[in-house]
């Protein structure tokens, strides 16, 4: 397993950053860095399952281990999805990867968003190190844009 950490300061309150990160339409926007047309199915609540997919039906399945709105969210990635179906024998079934998002208030009503990933070192690390900063920058733009 490999640990990766990313963070960004956003000039918006934690509630706004949280809402922009997990709103279905905003999610499609800021996750374009990973795959154009990315979306999720499910509910961002403790104990619930989520599926993260691209338009071709490839992606990941996760369980929300902890969801404290506007504070932190932890996911356990439990499987891969190909063409809309779970992949039998995925290494994630035996050793799930983890993601954690922490929203910390900063002075002047801002937010520091910290992202911690624990994943397989399967050649995907370079992709994540490039795309996560791009995705966070897009999330920052969305959250800082007045509604």
Chimera marker file (.cmm) of the C-alpha trace (Angstrom):
<marker_set name="trace">
<marker id="1" x="0.000" y="0.000" z="0.000" r="1" g="1" b="0" radius="0.5"/>
<marker id="2" x="1.085" y="3.542" z="-0.725" r="1" g="1" b="0" radius="0.5"/>
<marker id="3" x="0.038" y="6.696" z="1.148" r="1" g="1" b="0" radius="0.5"/>
<marker id="4" x="-0.661" y="9.896" z="-0.768" r="1" g="1" b="0" radius="0.5"/>
<marker id="5" x="-1.592" y="13.259" z="0.729" r="1" g="1" b="0" radius="0.5"/>
<marker id="6" x="-3.034" y="16.322" z="-0.975" r="1" g="1" b="0" radius="0.5"/>
<marker id="7" x="-4.434" y="19.566" z="0.358" r="1" g="1" b="0" radius="0.5"/>
<marker id="8" x="-5.772" y="22.933" z="-0.683" r="1" g="1" b="0" radius="0.5"/>
<marker id="9" x="-6.914" y="26.147" z="0.977" r="1" g="1" b="0" radius="0.5"/>
<marker id="10" x="-10.283" y="27.377" z="-0.229" r="1" g="1" b="0" radius="0.5"/>
<marker id="11" x="-11.744" y="30.824" z="0.472" r="1" g="1" b="0" radius="0.5"/>
<marker id="12" x="-15.166" y="29.467" z="1.392" r="1" g="1" b="0" radius="0.5"/>
<marker id="13" x="-16.712" y="28.044" z="4.576" r="1" g="1" b="0" radius="0.5"/>
<marker id="14" x="-16.530" y="24.298" z="5.259" r="1" g="1" b="0" radius="0.5"/>
<marker id="15" x="-20.236" y="23.875" z="4.561" r="1" g="1" b="0" radius="0.5"/>
<marker id="16" x="-19.841" y="25.310" z="1.060" r="1" g="1" b="0" radius="0.5"/>
<marker id="17" x="-16.756" y="23.195" z="0.285" r="1" g="1" b="0" radius="0.5"/>
<marker id="18" x="-18.486" y="20.039" z="1.546" r="1" g="1" b="0" radius="0.5"/>
<marker id="19" x="-21.602" y="20.783" z="-0.495" r="1" g="1" b="0" radius="0.5"/>
<marker id="20" x="-19.583" y="21.434" z="-3.656" r="1" g="1" b="0" radius="0.5"/>
<marker id="21" x="-17.492" y="18.307" z="-3.185" r="1" g="1" b="0" radius="0.5"/>
<marker id="22" x="-20.454" y="15.951" z="-2.779" r="1" g="1" b="0" radius="0.5"/>
<marker id="23" x="-23.223" y="17.609" z="-4.818" r="1" g="1" b="0" radius="0.5"/>
<marker id="24" x="-23.939" y="15.334" z="-7.833" r="1" g="1" b="0" radius="0.5"/>
<marker id="25" x="-23.572" y="18.093" z="-10.442" r="1" g="1" b="0" radius="0.5"/>
<marker id="26" x="-20.526" y="19.755" z="-8.875" r="1" g="1" b="0" radius="0.5"/>
<marker id="27" x="-18.939" y="16.310" z="-8.412" r="1" g="1" b="0" radius="0.5"/>
<marker id="28" x="-19.206" y="15.712" z="-12.179" r="1" g="1" b="0" radius="0.5"/>
<marker id="29" x="-17.387" y="19.005" z="-12.731" r="1" g="1" b="0" radius="0.5"/>
<marker id="30" x="-14.442" y="18.758" z="-10.335" r="1" g="1" b="0" radius="0.5"/>
<marker id="31" x="-13.782" y="15.048" z="-11.008" r="1" g="1" b="0" radius="0.5"/>
<marker id="32" x="-13.270" y="15.620" z="-14.742" r="1" g="1" b="0" radius="0.5"/>
<marker id="33" x="-9.552" y="15.528" z="-13.945" r="1" g="1" b="0" radius="0.5"/>
<marker id="34" x="-9.877" y="11.777" z="-13.315" r="1" g="1" b="0" radius="0.5"/>
<marker id="35" x="-12.217" y="10.945" z="-16.216" r="1" g="1" b="0" radius="0.5"/>
<marker id="36" x="-14.522" y="13.103" z="-18.295" r="1" g="1" b="0" radius="0.5"/>
<marker id="37" x="-18.109" y="12.293" z="-17.351" r="1" g="1" b="0" radius="0.5"/>
<marker id="38" x="-17.287" y="10.846" z="-13.915" r="1" g="1" b="0" radius="0.5"/>
<marker id="39" x="-20.230" y="10.463" z="-11.574" r="1" g="1" b="0" radius="0.5"/>
<marker id="40" x="-21.282" y="8.592" z="-8.465" r="1" g="1" b="0" radius="0.5"/>
<marker id="41" x="-24.264" y="6.523" z="-7.390" r="1" g="1" b="0" radius="0.5"/>
<marker id="42" x="-25.227" y="6.238" z="-3.741" r="1" g="1" b="0" radius="0.5"/>
<marker id="43" x="-25.391" y="8.305" z="-0.578" r="1" g="1" b="0" radius="0.5"/>
<marker id="44" x="-22.533" y="9.971" z="1.299" r="1" g="1" b="0" radius="0.5"/>
<marker id="45" x="-23.619" y="8.629" z="4.716" r="1" g="1" b="0" radius="0.5"/>
<marker id="46" x="-21.993" y="6.315" z="7.251" r="1" g="1" b="0" radius="0.5"/>
<marker id="47" x="-22.491" y="2.659" z="6.358" r="1" g="1" b="0" radius="0.5"/>
<marker id="48" x="-23.773" y="3.370" z="2.847" r="1" g="1" b="0" radius="0.5"/>
<marker id="49" x="-22.271" y="2.108" z="-0.414" r="1" g="1" b="0" radius="0.5"/>
<marker id="50" x="-21.129" y="4.302" z="-3.272" r="1" g="1" b="0" radius="0.5"/>
<marker id="51" x="-20.124" y="3.529" z="-6.835" r="1" g="1" b="0" radius="0.5"/>
<marker id="52" x="-17.731" y="5.881" z="-8.645" r="1" g="1" b="0" radius="0.5"/>
<marker id="53" x="-18.081" y="5.444" z="-12.399" r="1" g="1" b="0" radius="0.5"/>
<marker id="54" x="-17.063" y="6.808" z="-15.769" r="1" g="1" b="0" radius="0.5"/>
<marker id="55" x="-19.483" y="6.844" z="-18.739" r="1" g="1" b="0" radius="0.5"/>
<marker id="56" x="-18.280" y="3.389" z="-19.853" r="1" g="1" b="0" radius="0.5"/>
<marker id="57" x="-19.172" y="1.859" z="-16.472" r="1" g="1" b="0" radius="0.5"/>
<marker id="58" x="-15.608" y="1.510" z="-15.167" r="1" g="1" b="0" radius="0.5"/>
<marker id="59" x="-14.827" y="2.540" z="-11.614" r="1" g="1" b="0" radius="0.5"/>
<marker id="60" x="-14.763" y="1.609" z="-7.962" r="1" g="1" b="0" radius="0.5"/>
<marker id="61" x="-17.169" y="0.581" z="-5.237" r="1" g="1" b="0" radius="0.5"/>
<marker id="62" x="-16.783" y="1.952" z="-1.712" r="1" g="1" b="0" radius="0.5"/>
<marker id="63" x="-18.351" y="1.910" z="1.724" r="1" g="1" b="0" radius="0.5"/>
<marker id="64" x="-18.576" y="5.129" z="3.749" r="1" g="1" b="0" radius="0.5"/>
<marker id="65" x="-16.930" y="4.302" z="7.070" r="1" g="1" b="0" radius="0.5"/>
<marker id="66" x="-17.532" y="7.733" z="8.593" r="1" g="1" b="0" radius="0.5"/>
<marker id="67" x="-19.422" y="10.818" z="7.474" r="1" g="1" b="0" radius="0.5"/>
<marker id="68" x="-19.415" y="13.815" z="9.807" r="1" g="1" b="0" radius="0.5"/>
<marker id="69" x="-20.875" y="16.572" z="7.607" r="1" g="1" b="0" radius="0.5"/>
<marker id="70" x="-18.616" y="19.579" z="7.100" r="1" g="1" b="0" radius="0.5"/>
<marker id="71" x="-15.825" y="17.909" z="9.130" r="1" g="1" b="0" radius="0.5"/>
<marker id="72" x="-14.600" y="14.605" z="7.671" r="1" g="1" b="0" radius="0.5"/>
<marker id="73" x="-15.485" y="11.651" z="5.516" r="1" g="1" b="0" radius="0.5"/>
<marker id="74" x="-13.753" y="8.279" z="5.263" r="1" g="1" b="0" radius="0.5"/>
<marker id="75" x="-14.230" y="5.712" z="2.508" r="1" g="1" b="0" radius="0.5"/>
<marker id="76" x="-13.149" y="2.110" z="2.179" r="1" g="1" b="0" radius="0.5"/>
<marker id="77" x="-12.693" y="1.117" z="-1.463" r="1" g="1" b="0" radius="0.5"/>
<marker id="78" x="-13.879" y="-2.473" z="-1.643" r="1" g="1" b="0" radius="0.5"/>
<marker id="79" x="-13.947" y="-3.379" z="-5.307" r="1" g="1" b="0" radius="0.5"/>
<marker id="80" x="-13.456" y="-2.543" z="-8.940" r="1" g="1" b="0" radius="0.5"/>
<marker id="81" x="-16.220" y="-2.177" z="-11.505" r="1" g="1" b="0" radius="0.5"/>
<marker id="82" x="-15.834" y="-2.894" z="-15.218" r="1" g="1" b="0" radius="0.5"/>
<marker id="83" x="-18.623" y="-2.297" z="-17.702" r="1" g="1" b="0" radius="0.5"/>
<marker id="84" x="-20.990" y="-1.684" z="-14.786" r="1" g="1" b="0" radius="0.5"/>
<marker id="85" x="-20.286" y="-4.987" z="-13.006" r="1" g="1" b="0" radius="0.5"/>
<marker id="86" x="-18.121" y="-5.874" z="-9.996" r="1" g="1" b="0" radius="0.5"/>
<marker id="87" x="-14.800" y="-7.501" z="-10.853" r="1" g="1" b="0" radius="0.5"/>
<marker id="88" x="-14.380" y="-10.898" z="-9.211" r="1" g="1" b="0" radius="0.5"/>
<marker id="89" x="-11.015" y="-11.348" z="-7.529" r="1" g="1" b="0" radius="0.5"/>
<marker id="90" x="-10.177" y="-7.636" z="-7.282" r="1" g="1" b="0" radius="0.5"/>
<marker id="91" x="-7.278" y="-7.077" z="-4.846" r="1" g="1" b="0" radius="0.5"/>
<marker id="92" x="-9.497" y="-4.527" z="-3.096" r="1" g="1" b="0" radius="0.5"/>
<marker id="93" x="-11.732" y="-7.339" z="-1.875" r="1" g="1" b="0" radius="0.5"/>
<marker id="94" x="-8.851" y="-8.819" z="0.138" r="1" g="1" b="0" radius="0.5"/>
<marker id="95" x="-7.181" y="-5.548" z="1.173" r="1" g="1" b="0" radius="0.5"/>
<marker id="96" x="-9.405" y="-2.482" z="0.741" r="1" g="1" b="0" radius="0.5"/>
<marker id="97" x="-7.850" y="0.892" z="-0.002" r="1" g="1" b="0" radius="0.5"/>
<marker id="98" x="-8.916" y="3.944" z="1.985" r="1" g="1" b="0" radius="0.5"/>
<marker id="99" x="-9.659" y="7.616" z="1.342" r="1" g="1" b="0" radius="0.5"/>
<marker id="100" x="-10.133" y="10.303" z="3.983" r="1" g="1" b="0" radius="0.5"/>
<marker id="101" x="-11.240" y="13.916" z="3.513" r="1" g="1" b="0" radius="0.5"/>
<marker id="102" x="-10.825" y="16.404" z="6.382" r="1" g="1" b="0" radius="0.5"/>
<marker id="103" x="-12.370" y="19.899" z="6.263" r="1" g="1" b="0" radius="0.5"/>
<marker id="104" x="-10.687" y="22.335" z="8.673" r="1" g="1" b="0" radius="0.5"/>
<marker id="105" x="-11.843" y="25.910" z="9.217" r="1" g="1" b="0" radius="0.5"/>
<marker id="106" x="-9.201" y="28.551" z="8.515" r="1" g="1" b="0" radius="0.5"/>
<marker id="107" x="-9.141" y="32.251" z="9.416" r="1" g="1" b="0" radius="0.5"/>
<marker id="108" x="-11.567" y="34.531" z="7.592" r="1" g="1" b="0" radius="0.5"/>
<marker id="109" x="-14.178" y="31.841" z="6.980" r="1" g="1" b="0" radius="0.5"/>
<marker id="110" x="-11.991" y="29.652" z="4.788" r="1" g="1" b="0" radius="0.5"/>
<marker id="111" x="-11.392" y="25.910" z="4.626" r="1" g="1" b="0" radius="0.5"/>
<marker id="112" x="-8.354" y="23.705" z="4.371" r="1" g="1" b="0" radius="0.5"/>
<marker id="113" x="-9.279" y="20.448" z="2.648" r="1" g="1" b="0" radius="0.5"/>
<marker id="114" x="-6.874" y="17.581" z="3.316" r="1" g="1" b="0" radius="0.5"/>
<marker id="115" x="-7.118" y="14.400" z="1.256" r="1" g="1" b="0" radius="0.5"/>
<marker id="116" x="-5.367" y="11.221" z="2.367" r="1" g="1" b="0" radius="0.5"/>
<marker id="117" x="-5.320" y="8.172" z="0.103" r="1" g="1" b="0" radius="0.5"/>
<marker id="118" x="-4.053" y="4.731" z="0.942" r="1" g="1" b="0" radius="0.5"/>
<marker id="119" x="-3.995" y="2.625" z="-2.175" r="1" g="1" b="0" radius="0.5"/>
<marker id="120" x="-2.266" y="-0.127" z="-4.017" r="1" g="1" b="0" radius="0.5"/>
<marker id="121" x="1.045" y="0.905" z="-5.571" r="1" g="1" b="0" radius="0.5"/>
<marker id="122" x="-0.042" y="-0.499" z="-8.927" r="1" g="1" b="0" radius="0.5"/>
<marker id="123" x="1.304" y="2.070" z="-11.351" r="1" g="1" b="0" radius="0.5"/>
<marker id="124" x="-1.699" y="4.309" z="-10.693" r="1" g="1" b="0" radius="0.5"/>
<marker id="125" x="0.250" y="6.527" z="-8.278" r="1" g="1" b="0" radius="0.5"/>
<marker id="126" x="1.645" y="8.865" z="-10.961" r="1" g="1" b="0" radius="0.5"/>
<marker id="127" x="-1.858" y="9.369" z="-12.350" r="1" g="1" b="0" radius="0.5"/>
<marker id="128" x="-3.212" y="10.263" z="-8.884" r="1" g="1" b="0" radius="0.5"/>
<marker id="129" x="-0.322" y="12.627" z="-8.136" r="1" g="1" b="0" radius="0.5"/>
<marker id="130" x="-1.128" y="14.526" z="-11.320" r="1" g="1" b="0" radius="0.5"/>
<marker id="131" x="-4.924" y="14.461" z="-11.239" r="1" g="1" b="0" radius="0.5"/>
<marker id="132" x="-5.734" y="15.086" z="-7.568" r="1" g="1" b="0" radius="0.5"/>
<marker id="133" x="-4.138" y="18.580" z="-7.548" r="1" g="1" b="0" radius="0.5"/>
<marker id="134" x="-6.043" y="19.417" z="-10.765" r="1" g="1" b="0" radius="0.5"/>
<marker id="135" x="-9.309" y="18.159" z="-9.282" r="1" g="1" b="0" radius="0.5"/>
<marker id="136" x="-8.782" y="20.098" z="-6.046" r="1" g="1" b="0" radius="0.5"/>
<marker id="137" x="-8.023" y="23.275" z="-7.978" r="1" g="1" b="0" radius="0.5"/>
<marker id="138" x="-11.307" y="22.869" z="-9.879" r="1" g="1" b="0" radius="0.5"/>
<marker id="139" x="-13.187" y="22.216" z="-6.608" r="1" g="1" b="0" radius="0.5"/>
<marker id="140" x="-11.628" y="25.413" z="-5.210" r="1" g="1" b="0" radius="0.5"/>
<marker id="141" x="-12.868" y="27.396" z="-8.220" r="1" g="1" b="0" radius="0.5"/>
<marker id="142" x="-16.385" y="25.999" z="-7.854" r="1" g="1" b="0" radius="0.5"/>
<marker id="143" x="-16.555" y="26.615" z="-4.089" r="1" g="1" b="0" radius="0.5"/>
<marker id="144" x="-15.181" y="30.160" z="-4.365" r="1" g="1" b="0" radius="0.5"/>
<marker id="145" x="-17.635" y="31.155" z="-7.102" r="1" g="1" b="0" radius="0.5"/>
<marker id="146" x="-20.610" y="33.051" z="-5.673" r="1" g="1" b="0" radius="0.5"/>
<marker id="147" x="-23.946" y="31.313" z="-6.064" r="1" g="1" b="0" radius="0.5"/>
<link id1="1" id2="2" r="1" g="1" b="0" radius="0.2"/>
<link id1="2" id2="3" r="1" g="1" b="0" radius="0.2"/>
<link id1="3" id2="4" r="1" g="1" b="0" radius="0.2"/>
<link id1="4" id2="5" r="1" g="1" b="0" radius="0.2"/>
<link id1="5" id2="6" r="1" g="1" b="0" radius="0.2"/>
<link id1="6" id2="7" r="1" g="1" b="0" radius="0.2"/>
<link id1="7" id2="8" r="1" g="1" b="0" radius="0.2"/>
<link id1="8" id2="9" r="1" g="1" b="0" radius="0.2"/>
<link id1="9" id2="10" r="1" g="1" b="0" radius="0.2"/>
<link id1="10" id2="11" r="1" g="1" b="0" radius="0.2"/>
<link id1="11" id2="12" r="1" g="1" b="0" radius="0.2"/>
<link id1="12" id2="13" r="1" g="1" b="0" radius="0.2"/>
<link id1="13" id2="14" r="1" g="1" b="0" radius="0.2"/>
<link id1="14" id2="15" r="1" g="1" b="0" radius="0.2"/>
<link id1="15" id2="16" r="1" g="1" b="0" radius="0.2"/>
<link id1="16" id2="17" r="1" g="1" b="0" radius="0.2"/>
<link id1="17" id2="18" r="1" g="1" b="0" radius="0.2"/>
<link id1="18" id2="19" r="1" g="1" b="0" radius="0.2"/>
<link id1="19" id2="20" r="1" g="1" b="0" radius="0.2"/>
<link id1="20" id2="21" r="1" g="1" b="0" radius="0.2"/>
<link id1="21" id2="22" r="1" g="1" b="0" radius="0.2"/>
<link id1="22" id2="23" r="1" g="1" b="0" radius="0.2"/>
<link id1="23" id2="24" r="1" g="1" b="0" radius="0.2"/>
<link id1="24" id2="25" r="1" g="1" b="0" radius="0.2"/>
<link id1="25" id2="26" r="1" g="1" b="0" radius="0.2"/>
<link id1="26" id2="27" r="1" g="1" b="0" radius="0.2"/>
<link id1="27" id2="28" r="1" g="1" b="0" radius="0.2"/>
<link id1="28" id2="29" r="1" g="1" b="0" radius="0.2"/>
<link id1="29" id2="30" r="1" g="1" b="0" radius="0.2"/>
<link id1="30" id2="31" r="1" g="1" b="0" radius="0.2"/>
<link id1="31" id2="32" r="1" g="1" b="0" radius="0.2"/>
<link id1="32" id2="33" r="1" g="1" b="0" radius="0.2"/>
<link id1="33" id2="34" r="1" g="1" b="0" radius="0.2"/>
<link id1="34" id2="35" r="1" g="1" b="0" radius="0.2"/>
<link id1="35" id2="36" r="1" g="1" b="0" radius="0.2"/>
<link id1="36" id2="37" r="1" g="1" b="0" radius="0.2"/>
<link id1="37" id2="38" r="1" g="1" b="0" radius="0.2"/>
<link id1="38" id2="39" r="1" g="1" b="0" radius="0.2"/>
<link id1="39" id2="40" r="1" g="1" b="0" radius="0.2"/>
<link id1="40" id2="41" r="1" g="1" b="0" radius="0.2"/>
<link id1="41" id2="42" r="1" g="1" b="0" radius="0.2"/>
<link id1="42" id2="43" r="1" g="1" b="0" radius="0.2"/>
<link id1="43" id2="44" r="1" g="1" b="0" radius="0.2"/>
<link id1="44" id2="45" r="1" g="1" b="0" radius="0.2"/>
<link id1="45" id2="46" r="1" g="1" b="0" radius="0.2"/>
<link id1="46" id2="47" r="1" g="1" b="0" radius="0.2"/>
<link id1="47" id2="48" r="1" g="1" b="0" radius="0.2"/>
<link id1="48" id2="49" r="1" g="1" b="0" radius="0.2"/>
<link id1="49" id2="50" r="1" g="1" b="0" radius="0.2"/>
<link id1="50" id2="51" r="1" g="1" b="0" radius="0.2"/>
<link id1="51" id2="52" r="1" g="1" b="0" radius="0.2"/>
<link id1="52" id2="53" r="1" g="1" b="0" radius="0.2"/>
<link id1="53" id2="54" r="1" g="1" b="0" radius="0.2"/>
<link id1="54" id2="55" r="1" g="1" b="0" radius="0.2"/>
<link id1="55" id2="56" r="1" g="1" b="0" radius="0.2"/>
<link id1="56" id2="57" r="1" g="1" b="0" radius="0.2"/>
<link id1="57" id2="58" r="1" g="1" b="0" radius="0.2"/>
<link id1="58" id2="59" r="1" g="1" b="0" radius="0.2"/>
<link id1="59" id2="60" r="1" g="1" b="0" radius="0.2"/>
<link id1="60" id2="61" r="1" g="1" b="0" radius="0.2"/>
<link id1="61" id2="62" r="1" g="1" b="0" radius="0.2"/>
<link id1="62" id2="63" r="1" g="1" b="0" radius="0.2"/>
<link id1="63" id2="64" r="1" g="1" b="0" radius="0.2"/>
<link id1="64" id2="65" r="1" g="1" b="0" radius="0.2"/>
<link id1="65" id2="66" r="1" g="1" b="0" radius="0.2"/>
<link id1="66" id2="67" r="1" g="1" b="0" radius="0.2"/>
<link id1="67" id2="68" r="1" g="1" b="0" radius="0.2"/>
<link id1="68" id2="69" r="1" g="1" b="0" radius="0.2"/>
<link id1="69" id2="70" r="1" g="1" b="0" radius="0.2"/>
<link id1="70" id2="71" r="1" g="1" b="0" radius="0.2"/>
<link id1="71" id2="72" r="1" g="1" b="0" radius="0.2"/>
<link id1="72" id2="73" r="1" g="1" b="0" radius="0.2"/>
<link id1="73" id2="74" r="1" g="1" b="0" radius="0.2"/>
<link id1="74" id2="75" r="1" g="1" b="0" radius="0.2"/>
<link id1="75" id2="76" r="1" g="1" b="0" radius="0.2"/>
<link id1="76" id2="77" r="1" g="1" b="0" radius="0.2"/>
<link id1="77" id2="78" r="1" g="1" b="0" radius="0.2"/>
<link id1="78" id2="79" r="1" g="1" b="0" radius="0.2"/>
<link id1="79" id2="80" r="1" g="1" b="0" radius="0.2"/>
<link id1="80" id2="81" r="1" g="1" b="0" radius="0.2"/>
<link id1="81" id2="82" r="1" g="1" b="0" radius="0.2"/>
<link id1="82" id2="83" r="1" g="1" b="0" radius="0.2"/>
<link id1="83" id2="84" r="1" g="1" b="0" radius="0.2"/>
<link id1="84" id2="85" r="1" g="1" b="0" radius="0.2"/>
<link id1="85" id2="86" r="1" g="1" b="0" radius="0.2"/>
<link id1="86" id2="87" r="1" g="1" b="0" radius="0.2"/>
<link id1="87" id2="88" r="1" g="1" b="0" radius="0.2"/>
<link id1="88" id2="89" r="1" g="1" b="0" radius="0.2"/>
<link id1="89" id2="90" r="1" g="1" b="0" radius="0.2"/>
<link id1="90" id2="91" r="1" g="1" b="0" radius="0.2"/>
<link id1="91" id2="92" r="1" g="1" b="0" radius="0.2"/>
<link id1="92" id2="93" r="1" g="1" b="0" radius="0.2"/>
<link id1="93" id2="94" r="1" g="1" b="0" radius="0.2"/>
<link id1="94" id2="95" r="1" g="1" b="0" radius="0.2"/>
<link id1="95" id2="96" r="1" g="1" b="0" radius="0.2"/>
<link id1="96" id2="97" r="1" g="1" b="0" radius="0.2"/>
<link id1="97" id2="98" r="1" g="1" b="0" radius="0.2"/>
<link id1="98" id2="99" r="1" g="1" b="0" radius="0.2"/>
<link id1="99" id2="100" r="1" g="1" b="0" radius="0.2"/>
<link id1="100" id2="101" r="1" g="1" b="0" radius="0.2"/>
<link id1="101" id2="102" r="1" g="1" b="0" radius="0.2"/>
<link id1="102" id2="103" r="1" g="1" b="0" radius="0.2"/>
<link id1="103" id2="104" r="1" g="1" b="0" radius="0.2"/>
<link id1="104" id2="105" r="1" g="1" b="0" radius="0.2"/>
<link id1="105" id2="106" r="1" g="1" b="0" radius="0.2"/>
<link id1="106" id2="107" r="1" g="1" b="0" radius="0.2"/>
<link id1="107" id2="108" r="1" g="1" b="0" radius="0.2"/>
<link id1="108" id2="109" r="1" g="1" b="0" radius="0.2"/>
<link id1="109" id2="110" r="1" g="1" b="0" radius="0.2"/>
<link id1="110" id2="111" r="1" g="1" b="0" radius="0.2"/>
<link id1="111" id2="112" r="1" g="1" b="0" radius="0.2"/>
<link id1="112" id2="113" r="1" g="1" b="0" radius="0.2"/>
<link id1="113" id2="114" r="1" g="1" b="0" radius="0.2"/>
<link id1="114" id2="115" r="1" g="1" b="0" radius="0.2"/>
<link id1="115" id2="116" r="1" g="1" b="0" radius="0.2"/>
<link id1="116" id2="117" r="1" g="1" b="0" radius="0.2"/>
<link id1="117" id2="118" r="1" g="1" b="0" radius="0.2"/>
<link id1="118" id2="119" r="1" g="1" b="0" radius="0.2"/>
<link id1="119" id2="120" r="1" g="1" b="0" radius="0.2"/>
<link id1="120" id2="121" r="1" g="1" b="0" radius="0.2"/>
<link id1="121" id2="122" r="1" g="1" b="0" radius="0.2"/>
<link id1="122" id2="123" r="1" g="1" b="0" radius="0.2"/>
<link id1="123" id2="124" r="1" g="1" b="0" radius="0.2"/>
<link id1="124" id2="125" r="1" g="1" b="0" radius="0.2"/>
<link id1="125" id2="126" r="1" g="1" b="0" radius="0.2"/>
<link id1="126" id2="127" r="1" g="1" b="0" radius="0.2"/>
<link id1="127" id2="128" r="1" g="1" b="0" radius="0.2"/>
<link id1="128" id2="129" r="1" g="1" b="0" radius="0.2"/>
<link id1="129" id2="130" r="1" g="1" b="0" radius="0.2"/>
<link id1="130" id2="131" r="1" g="1" b="0" radius="0.2"/>
<link id1="131" id2="132" r="1" g="1" b="0" radius="0.2"/>
<link id1="132" id2="133" r="1" g="1" b="0" radius="0.2"/>
<link id1="133" id2="134" r="1" g="1" b="0" radius="0.2"/>
<link id1="134" id2="135" r="1" g="1" b="0" radius="0.2"/>
<link id1="135" id2="136" r="1" g="1" b="0" radius="0.2"/>
<link id1="136" id2="137" r="1" g="1" b="0" radius="0.2"/>
<link id1="137" id2="138" r="1" g="1" b="0" radius="0.2"/>
<link id1="138" id2="139" r="1" g="1" b="0" radius="0.2"/>
<link id1="139" id2="140" r="1" g="1" b="0" radius="0.2"/>
<link id1="140" id2="141" r="1" g="1" b="0" radius="0.2"/>
<link id1="141" id2="142" r="1" g="1" b="0" radius="0.2"/>
<link id1="142" id2="143" r="1" g="1" b="0" radius="0.2"/>
<link id1="143" id2="144" r="1" g="1" b="0" radius="0.2"/>
<link id1="144" id2="145" r="1" g="1" b="0" radius="0.2"/>
<link id1="145" id2="146" r="1" g="1" b="0" radius="0.2"/>
<link id1="146" id2="147" r="1" g="1" b="0" radius="0.2"/>
</marker_set>
